[in-house]
Structures are given as C-alpha cells and as structure tokens.
Amino acid sequence: MESTTDALKSLINIISFEKIALILLLCGLAWALLNLIKISLDKLTVKLPKYRLFWGRLYPFIRLFIWGSVITYTITGIISPHQSVVIAIIGSISIVIGLATQEPAKNMIAGFIIMLNPPYRVGDMVTLAGHYGEVTKLEWSVTWLRTFNDDTIMVPNAEVLKNAVSNANSGALDEMVVISFNLPLHADHKQAMALAKEATQCSPYTFLNKPIRIILGTDLSFGQYVQTITIKAYVMDVRLERKFVSDINVRVLDAFKNAHFYDDKQMFSSQVTL
C-alpha cells in the first residue's frame, strides 16, 4: 500500500505547472531546431544537387535522434518518476507492444524496421501499394511518395512489409530505363541497333558513365512477327525519367523514319519498361 501511495504522490508531483512549462519549452526548441535543420538541408540540396539524396536521407535520422534525446531527458531529467511509476510505464509499453496487431502500432513498428533495414530511402524511385513515385518523406508510420503526375501518395508502413518493393535506383542518383521499339522484319536490324544507340548517346539526359545496351529480339504482334529493339540506358537523375523516355522516343523514331524502316501499311510502336 505504501508503494502505491508513494507512486500516486510522485504522479501528482509530475503534474506541476513548472514541469509542464519546461517540457513544452523543450519540445518547442526541438521543433524549431528541426525546422532550422530542414531549411539548411533544403538549401544544401539546391547548392549541392549531386548530394540531394544524401541530404534527404539524413533528416529522418536527425529527427529520430533529437526527439529521442528530448524524450529521454524529459523522463530522466525533468519528470524523474518514482520507481513504481517507472515499472508501470514499462508495463504499459509492454502492453502496447503486445497489441501490435492494431494498425497504428503495426505501422510504427514497421517504420522502425524500415529505418533499421531500409528497402528504400528518401529520393529512391519505388513502387509501393501499386503506386510508382519518388520517396519524399519517411516517417514512423507512413511513407510519402510523389508520382510523375504530381500526386502525393501516403502508404502505411505495415503495407510495405506485406508486399514486394520495387526499387528502381537503390540509393543511386541515376536509374536504368528500358525502352522497346517494334520494327517490321524487312528492316535492317544492324542499322536499327546502331541508330538506336547513337540516338541514346545524343540525349542530354543519358548518363554516359554507365553502359548503353541495345538488345535485338522478335515478337508476335497482331498475327505478324516483328523485330524488337530494346534500349537499356541510364538517366542521369531519377526525376528526369519521363523527359528521358520522351526524348529517346523522339530521337529513335525520327532516326527510324529517316531510314525508311516502315511504310504506311507496316507501322511500329514503342514500349517502355521502368
């Protein structure tokens, strides 16, 4: 009974105006510091775009460290709870972990796992829950994507761990893009491959430090066999992916038209695989 009374007295002492004001002040300073760090990282992203992905990935760990420090100092330095209260808090945390089947708890635990063993990071181009886009923010419970249609998608972290994750660049600034073209069988395949490679090399969005591969194949389309010219090349920045695809299509189609690889009766099409 004495320990229970002591715990209640300690709990009453915790709820004091001075301690609450100090905790609010500490949280306000942490919030202001995080905003300052975020603004600084955004400026660094503009001045040093080469390290854009690094700056974006650094912020979640800084935020985790600052709020973890605030919580630790609040409990040990400001509140200083009675031993019985500490035991009660530990018991409560154990209950929360035990009820991890609840959606908010599942998402937070999944977010912690993703941060420890990340299948993707901020700046990666991924496919999550059927949505393809750039990871703009990685939080405890959700992951935020921005698609090429400028839509913002919120994906619960628990859903991420349930399904396969497709990561197009895996931390690199460049990304492989695969574009396929169909040509009639009578077209000169060697000339077509040479024109496709030359057109890709001339694109301002091509990352030339990595190889360009041109692959020849055949396919059955609308009851007729056609040649397939597949271009595998890297775009210099994941955000330029759609511009890169459009530019390659324009250049290669123009080259094929000028080479008279098709006539009015035999048209060809292109396909893009990301």
Backbone torsions as a table, in degrees:
resi	resn	phi	psi	omega
1	MET	NA	-38.5	179.9
2	GLU	-62.4	-41.3	-179.3
3	SER	-64.9	-36.0	178.6
4	THR	-66.5	-41.8	178.8
5	THR	-64.4	-42.5	178.4
6	ASP	-62.2	-39.0	179.3
7	ALA	-64.8	-40.6	179.3
8	LEU	-65.6	-41.7	177.6
9	LYS	-62.1	-41.7	179.0
10	SER	-63.6	-38.9	179.3
11	LEU	-65.4	-37.8	178.0
12	ILE	-66.8	-38.2	178.3
13	ASN	-66.0	-31.6	178.6
14	ILE	-63.3	-40.8	-176.9
15	ILE	-83.4	75.7	176.9
16	SER	-125.3	153.6	-176.1
17	PHE	-61.6	-40.9	-177.2
18	GLU	-63.7	-43.6	-178.1
19	LYS	-69.7	-40.0	178.8
20	ILE	-64.1	-41.9	179.0
21	ALA	-63.6	-40.0	179.7
22	LEU	-66.7	-39.7	178.4
23	ILE	-65.0	-44.0	178.9
24	LEU	-63.0	-39.3	177.6
25	LEU	-63.5	-43.6	179.5
26	LEU	-62.8	-42.4	178.1
27	CYS	-64.9	-39.2	178.4
28	GLY	-63.7	-41.5	177.8
29	LEU	-65.1	-40.4	178.0
30	ALA	-63.6	-42.2	178.8
31	TRP	-62.9	-43.0	179.3
32	ALA	-65.4	-40.6	179.3
33	LEU	-64.4	-41.1	178.7
34	LEU	-65.0	-39.8	176.9
35	ASN	-63.5	-41.0	178.1
36	LEU	-63.2	-42.3	178.3
37	ILE	-64.8	-40.9	179.7
38	LYS	-63.2	-43.4	178.5
39	ILE	-64.1	-41.0	179.1
40	SER	-63.8	-42.0	179.2
41	LEU	-67.0	-36.2	177.0
42	ASP	-63.5	-40.2	177.8
43	LYS	-67.0	-39.3	177.4
44	LEU	-64.6	-34.6	177.9
45	THR	-62.5	-38.3	179.6
46	VAL	-72.2	-42.2	-176.8
47	LYS	-77.4	-33.0	-179.3
48	LEU	-125.9	71.5	-176.2
49	PRO	-63.0	-21.4	179.7
50	LYS	-61.9	-29.6	-178.3
51	TYR	-105.5	25.0	-177.0
52	ARG	-57.7	-43.2	-178.7
53	LEU	-65.9	-37.0	-179.5
54	PHE	-65.1	-45.1	180.0
55	TRP	-62.6	-39.8	-179.5
56	GLY	-65.9	-34.8	-178.6
57	ARG	-80.1	-20.8	-177.5
58	LEU	-72.5	-35.0	-172.6
59	TYR	-61.5	-44.8	-179.8
60	PRO	-57.9	-35.8	179.6
61	PHE	-73.0	-36.4	176.1
62	ILE	-63.8	-44.3	179.7
63	ARG	-62.0	-43.3	178.3
64	LEU	-61.8	-41.9	-179.0
65	PHE	-66.3	-44.3	-177.0
66	ILE	-66.3	-48.2	-179.1
67	TRP	-68.9	-32.4	174.8
68	GLY	-64.2	-40.4	177.3
69	SER	-65.5	-41.1	179.2
70	VAL	-62.2	-45.7	-179.2
71	ILE	-64.8	-42.5	-179.5
72	THR	-63.7	-46.4	-179.9
73	TYR	-66.8	-36.1	179.3
74	THR	-62.2	-42.5	-177.7
75	ILE	-74.2	-46.6	-173.4
76	THR	-86.5	-34.3	-174.2
77	GLY	-97.3	-31.8	-176.5
78	ILE	-102.2	-52.5	-176.5
79	ILE	-75.5	-47.6	-178.1
80	SER	46.3	64.0	-173.6
81	PRO	-70.3	161.0	175.4
82	HIS	-65.9	156.0	-178.1
83	GLN	-57.6	-38.2	179.1
84	SER	-65.2	-36.3	177.8
85	VAL	-66.5	-39.8	178.1
86	VAL	-60.2	-44.5	178.9
87	ILE	-62.3	-39.8	179.3
88	ALA	-65.0	-40.3	179.0
89	ILE	-64.6	-43.0	178.6
90	ILE	-61.6	-40.5	177.6
91	GLY	-63.2	-39.7	179.2
92	SER	-65.4	-41.8	178.1
93	ILE	-62.8	-37.9	178.9
94	SER	-63.9	-38.2	178.2
95	ILE	-65.2	-41.6	179.4
96	VAL	-61.3	-44.3	178.7
97	ILE	-64.0	-38.3	179.0
98	GLY	-65.4	-27.1	179.3
99	LEU	-96.9	33.2	-176.7
100	ALA	-67.6	-6.1	176.3
101	THR	-72.1	-16.7	175.8
102	GLN	-69.2	141.9	-172.4
103	GLU	-56.3	-50.2	-179.0
104	PRO	-59.3	-42.7	-179.8
105	ALA	-66.8	-39.9	178.6
106	LYS	-62.0	-42.2	-179.0
107	ASN	-65.9	-39.1	-179.2
108	MET	-69.2	-41.5	178.3
109	ILE	-65.9	-40.8	177.0
110	ALA	-62.7	-40.0	177.5
111	GLY	-62.2	-39.2	178.1
112	PHE	-64.6	-41.2	178.5
113	ILE	-64.8	-41.1	-179.6
114	ILE	-63.7	-38.3	179.3
115	MET	-69.4	-34.2	180.0
116	LEU	-75.6	-41.5	-178.3
117	ASN	-130.1	75.8	-168.3
118	PRO	-72.8	122.4	169.9
119	PRO	-76.5	-15.3	176.7
120	TYR	-155.5	164.9	179.5
121	ARG	-134.3	172.2	176.5
122	VAL	-61.1	130.1	-179.0
123	GLY	101.4	-13.0	178.8
124	ASP	-77.4	149.9	174.0
125	MET	-96.8	113.1	-172.5
126	VAL	-131.7	163.7	171.5
127	THR	-113.2	112.8	-179.6
128	LEU	-125.7	129.1	177.3
129	ALA	51.3	36.6	178.0
130	GLY	82.6	4.9	-179.5
131	HIS	-113.5	133.8	-179.9
132	TYR	-110.0	127.5	179.6
133	GLY	-178.2	-175.3	-178.8
134	GLU	-90.7	134.9	175.7
135	VAL	-73.5	113.1	-178.5
136	THR	-99.2	-25.5	-178.1
137	LYS	-154.3	135.9	178.4
138	LEU	-120.3	108.8	-177.6
139	GLU	-109.8	176.6	-177.3
140	TRP	-59.3	-43.2	-171.6
141	SER	-107.5	-23.1	-176.0
142	VAL	-137.8	160.1	172.5
143	THR	-117.1	134.6	-178.0
144	TRP	-104.6	131.1	177.4
145	LEU	-116.6	149.3	169.1
146	ARG	-120.3	119.2	-177.9
147	THR	-84.7	173.6	178.7
148	PHE	-72.6	-13.9	172.9
149	ASN	-88.0	9.0	-179.9
150	ASP	65.5	27.3	173.3
151	ASP	-88.6	144.6	175.5
152	THR	-101.9	121.4	-176.5
153	ILE	-113.2	130.9	175.7
154	MET	-105.7	119.6	-177.8
155	VAL	-115.1	119.9	176.6
156	PRO	-60.7	138.0	-176.2
157	ASN	-64.6	-28.6	177.9
158	ALA	-64.0	-33.7	178.0
159	GLU	-68.2	-31.4	-179.8
160	VAL	-63.6	-43.5	-177.3
161	LEU	-73.4	-17.6	179.8
162	LYS	-79.1	-28.1	-171.0
163	ASN	-120.5	164.4	176.1
164	ALA	-68.7	143.2	-180.0
165	VAL	-112.0	125.8	176.4
166	SER	-101.1	118.3	-178.2
167	ASN	-114.3	116.5	-172.5
168	ALA	-78.5	-29.0	-175.6
169	ASN	-125.7	-16.3	173.4
170	SER	49.4	50.9	175.1
171	GLY	92.4	-11.5	179.0
172	ALA	-88.4	154.4	178.3
173	LEU	-76.6	-30.6	178.2
174	ASP	-89.1	168.4	-175.7
175	GLU	-154.3	139.1	176.7
176	MET	-77.0	137.1	175.4
177	VAL	-126.0	135.0	-178.7
178	VAL	-113.0	123.2	-179.4
179	ILE	-126.2	129.2	-177.6
180	SER	-115.6	141.9	177.7
181	PHE	-124.9	142.5	175.9
182	ASN	-104.4	135.0	179.4
183	LEU	-132.0	150.4	175.6
184	PRO	-65.7	156.8	-175.3
185	LEU	-64.4	-27.0	-177.0
186	HIS	-75.5	-10.5	-179.1
187	ALA	-70.2	146.9	179.0
188	ASP	-71.7	105.6	-173.9
189	HIS	-67.1	-35.0	179.6
190	LYS	-67.0	-42.0	178.1
191	GLN	-67.1	-38.2	178.9
192	ALA	-62.2	-43.1	179.1
193	MET	-64.6	-40.9	179.3
194	ALA	-65.4	-42.4	179.5
195	LEU	-66.1	-39.0	179.5
196	ALA	-64.2	-42.1	179.6
197	LYS	-68.1	-41.7	179.4
198	GLU	-63.7	-42.0	179.3
199	ALA	-63.7	-38.3	179.1
200	THR	-67.8	-41.1	179.0
201	GLN	-64.0	-30.0	-177.2
202	CYS	-81.2	-12.4	-178.6
203	SER	-69.0	134.8	179.4
204	PRO	-70.4	-11.6	-178.0
205	TYR	-96.6	-3.7	-177.3
206	THR	-77.4	132.4	175.9
207	PHE	-87.6	99.6	-170.7
208	LEU	-78.6	-7.4	177.9
209	ASN	-74.1	-12.0	177.3
210	LYS	-116.6	153.8	-171.1
211	PRO	-69.6	151.5	172.2
212	ILE	-105.4	124.1	-178.9
213	ARG	-114.0	132.2	177.0
214	ILE	-114.6	120.9	-174.5
215	ILE	-117.4	131.9	179.5
216	LEU	-101.8	137.7	178.2
217	GLY	-152.3	-178.4	176.7
218	THR	-129.0	156.8	-179.1
219	ASP	-151.6	158.2	177.0
220	LEU	-105.0	112.6	-176.7
221	SER	-128.5	122.0	179.6
222	PHE	54.6	40.6	176.0
223	GLY	79.6	4.3	-179.7
224	GLN	-127.7	144.0	176.2
225	TYR	-79.7	136.9	179.0
226	VAL	-132.3	159.6	172.3
227	GLN	-85.0	145.8	174.8
228	THR	-118.1	125.5	175.1
229	ILE	-107.5	112.7	-177.3
230	THR	-108.0	125.0	178.3
231	ILE	-102.8	125.8	173.5
232	LYS	-116.7	108.0	-177.1
233	ALA	-141.1	165.4	-177.3
234	TYR	-107.7	135.4	173.6
235	VAL	-90.7	143.9	-172.5
236	MET	-69.5	-24.7	179.2
237	ASP	-143.8	133.4	-176.3
238	VAL	-58.4	-28.6	-179.6
239	ARG	-72.4	-14.1	179.8
240	LEU	-97.4	12.9	-174.1
241	GLU	-57.2	-50.0	-177.7
242	ARG	-66.7	-38.3	177.1
243	LYS	-64.7	-38.3	178.9
244	PHE	-63.1	-46.3	179.5
245	VAL	-61.1	-45.5	-179.6
246	SER	-63.4	-43.4	-178.4
247	ASP	-64.6	-42.5	179.0
248	ILE	-64.3	-41.6	178.6
249	ASN	-60.0	-45.8	-179.2
250	VAL	-62.5	-46.8	-176.4
251	ARG	-66.8	-45.0	-177.3
252	VAL	-70.5	-43.0	179.1
253	LEU	-62.3	-40.5	176.6
254	ASP	-61.9	-42.4	180.0
255	ALA	-64.6	-41.2	-179.9
256	PHE	-68.8	-37.6	178.6
257	LYS	-65.9	-43.4	-180.0
258	ASN	-65.6	-26.6	178.7
259	ALA	-86.0	-1.4	178.6
260	HIS	56.8	48.2	179.9
261	PHE	-78.5	-8.3	-179.0
262	TYR	-148.3	163.5	175.3
263	ASP	-122.8	-170.5	-175.4
264	ASP	-65.9	-25.5	-177.3
265	LYS	-89.3	-22.3	-176.7
266	GLN	-120.3	94.5	-179.8
267	MET	-94.3	160.2	176.6
268	PHE	-127.7	161.7	-177.2
269	SER	-132.3	167.3	177.3
270	SER	-123.9	151.0	178.6
271	GLN	-130.5	145.3	-178.8
272	VAL	-119.0	133.5	175.4
273	THR	-121.3	127.2	-177.8
274	LEU	-111.9	NA	NA
